[in-house]
């Protein structure tokens, strides 16, 4: 019998960090492009984006000419959080915990 390998499930924190990293790297992204980059279904990504937007970490803009199209950018507060997460990741790596 063949063993089926399962991909490790990402934590919500990992997903949030990947979203913030992608936005930091690309500047701004359409929601569909972001979902492809972070390998997350559009519905799940939208839930994450709603939370990030409510907390002021991202800016979500609905394009007027394309009613259903969303463009997402990182806010300065989102950049600050990302820097803190990166710092914490480095500390965990230094201790061999990441």
SEKEZA-913918 format. One record per residue (C-alpha): residue number from 1; residue in three letters; x, z, y. Coordinates in Angstrom, 1 decimal, always signed. Layout:
N
+-----+-----+--------+--------+--------+
|   n | res |   east |     up |  north |
+-----+-----+--------+--------+--------+
| NUM | ALA |      X |      Z |      Y |
...
+-----+-----+--------+--------+--------+
***
This chain:
98
+-----+-----+--------+--------+--------+
|   n | res |   east |     up |  north |
+-----+-----+--------+--------+--------+
|   1 | UNK |   +0.0 |   +0.0 |   +0.0 |
|   2 | UNK |   +1.3 |   -0.9 |   +3.4 |
|   3 | UNK |   +1.7 |   +1.8 |   +6.0 |
|   4 | UNK |   +0.0 |   +1.1 |   +9.3 |
|   5 | UNK |   +2.0 |   +2.1 |  +12.3 |
|   6 | UNK |   +0.0 |   +3.6 |  +15.1 |
|   7 | UNK |   +1.1 |   +3.5 |  +18.7 |
|   8 | UNK |   +1.6 |   +6.9 |  +20.2 |
|   9 | UNK |   -1.3 |   +7.8 |  +22.4 |
|  10 | UNK |   -0.2 |   +8.3 |  +26.0 |
|  11 | UNK |   -1.2 |  +11.4 |  +27.9 |
|  12 | UNK |   -3.2 |  +11.2 |  +31.1 |
|  13 | UNK |   -0.1 |  +12.3 |  +33.0 |
|  14 | UNK |   +1.9 |   +9.4 |  +31.4 |
|  15 | UNK |   -0.8 |   +6.9 |  +32.4 |
|  16 | UNK |   -0.9 |   +8.2 |  +36.0 |
|  17 | UNK |   +2.9 |   +8.1 |  +36.3 |
|  18 | UNK |   +2.9 |   +4.5 |  +34.9 |
|  19 | UNK |   +0.2 |   +3.5 |  +37.5 |
|  20 | UNK |   +2.2 |   +5.1 |  +40.3 |
|  21 | UNK |   +5.4 |   +3.5 |  +39.2 |
|  22 | UNK |   +3.9 |   +0.1 |  +39.0 |
|  23 | UNK |   +2.4 |   +0.4 |  +42.5 |
|  24 | UNK |   +5.7 |   +1.7 |  +43.8 |
|  25 | UNK |   +7.6 |   -1.2 |  +42.3 |
|  26 | UNK |   +5.1 |   -4.0 |  +43.2 |
|  27 | UNK |   +3.8 |   -2.7 |  +46.6 |
|  28 | UNK |   +0.2 |   -3.6 |  +46.0 |
|  29 | UNK |   -1.6 |   -5.0 |  +43.0 |
|  30 | UNK |   -5.0 |   -6.4 |  +42.1 |
|  31 | UNK |   -6.7 |   -4.1 |  +39.6 |
|  32 | UNK |   -6.7 |   -6.7 |  +36.9 |
|  33 | UNK |   -2.9 |   -7.2 |  +37.3 |
|  34 | UNK |   -2.3 |   -3.5 |  +37.3 |
|  35 | UNK |   -4.3 |   -3.1 |  +34.1 |
|  36 | UNK |   -2.1 |   -5.7 |  +32.4 |
|  37 | UNK |   +1.1 |   -4.1 |  +33.6 |
|  38 | UNK |   +0.2 |   -0.6 |  +32.4 |
|  39 | UNK |   -1.6 |   -1.9 |  +29.3 |
|  40 | UNK |   -4.8 |   -0.1 |  +30.0 |
|  41 | UNK |   -8.4 |   -1.4 |  +29.7 |
|  42 | UNK |   -9.9 |   -2.2 |  +33.1 |
|  43 | UNK |  -12.6 |   +0.4 |  +32.6 |
|  44 | UNK |  -10.1 |   +3.2 |  +31.8 |
|  45 | UNK |   -7.9 |   +2.1 |  +34.7 |
|  46 | UNK |  -10.8 |   +2.2 |  +37.0 |
|  47 | UNK |  -11.5 |   +5.8 |  +36.1 |
|  48 | UNK |   -7.9 |   +6.7 |  +36.8 |
|  49 | UNK |   -7.9 |   +4.8 |  +40.1 |
|  50 | UNK |  -11.1 |   +6.6 |  +41.2 |
|  51 | UNK |   -9.4 |  +10.0 |  +40.6 |
|  52 | UNK |   -6.2 |   +8.9 |  +42.4 |
|  53 | UNK |   -8.2 |   +7.5 |  +45.3 |
|  54 | UNK |  -10.2 |  +10.7 |  +45.7 |
|  55 | UNK |   -7.0 |  +12.7 |  +45.9 |
|  56 | UNK |   -5.5 |  +10.4 |  +48.5 |
|  57 | UNK |   -2.7 |   +9.1 |  +46.3 |
|  58 | UNK |   -3.8 |   +5.5 |  +46.4 |
|  59 | UNK |   -5.7 |   +3.2 |  +48.7 |
|  60 | UNK |   -8.2 |   +1.0 |  +47.0 |
|  61 | UNK |   -9.5 |   -1.9 |  +49.0 |
|  62 | UNK |  -12.3 |   -4.2 |  +48.0 |
|  63 | UNK |  -11.6 |   -7.7 |  +49.2 |
|  64 | UNK |  -14.5 |   -9.2 |  +51.2 |
|  65 | UNK |  -14.1 |  -12.7 |  +50.0 |
|  66 | UNK |  -14.0 |  -11.6 |  +46.4 |
|  67 | UNK |  -16.7 |   -9.0 |  +46.0 |
|  68 | UNK |  -15.5 |   -7.7 |  +42.7 |
|  69 | UNK |  -11.7 |   -7.8 |  +43.4 |
|  70 | UNK |   -9.8 |   -4.6 |  +44.2 |
|  71 | UNK |   -6.4 |   -4.3 |  +45.7 |
|  72 | UNK |   -4.6 |   -1.0 |  +45.1 |
|  73 | UNK |   -1.7 |   +0.4 |  +47.1 |
|  74 | UNK |   +0.3 |   +3.7 |  +46.9 |
|  75 | UNK |   -0.2 |   +6.0 |  +49.9 |
|  76 | UNK |   +2.6 |   +8.2 |  +51.3 |
|  77 | UNK |   +1.1 |  +11.1 |  +49.4 |
|  78 | UNK |   +1.2 |   +9.1 |  +46.2 |
|  79 | UNK |   +4.8 |   +8.3 |  +46.8 |
|  80 | UNK |   +5.6 |  +12.0 |  +47.3 |
|  81 | UNK |   +3.9 |  +12.9 |  +44.1 |
|  82 | UNK |   +5.7 |  +10.1 |  +42.2 |
|  83 | UNK |   +9.1 |  +11.5 |  +43.5 |
|  84 | UNK |   +8.2 |  +15.0 |  +42.3 |
|  85 | UNK |   +7.2 |  +13.6 |  +38.9 |
|  86 | UNK |  +10.5 |  +11.7 |  +38.7 |
|  87 | UNK |  +12.4 |  +14.9 |  +39.6 |
|  88 | UNK |  +10.5 |  +16.9 |  +36.9 |
|  89 | UNK |  +11.2 |  +14.2 |  +34.4 |
|  90 | UNK |  +14.9 |  +14.3 |  +35.1 |
|  91 | UNK |  +14.9 |  +18.1 |  +34.7 |
|  92 | UNK |  +13.2 |  +17.8 |  +31.4 |
|  93 | UNK |  +15.6 |  +15.1 |  +30.3 |
|  94 | UNK |  +18.6 |  +17.3 |  +31.3 |
|  95 | UNK |  +17.2 |  +20.0 |  +29.0 |
|  96 | UNK |  +16.5 |  +17.5 |  +26.2 |
|  97 | UNK |  +12.8 |  +18.1 |  +26.5 |
|  98 | UNK |  +11.6 |  +14.7 |  +27.5 |
+-----+-----+--------+--------+--------+
***
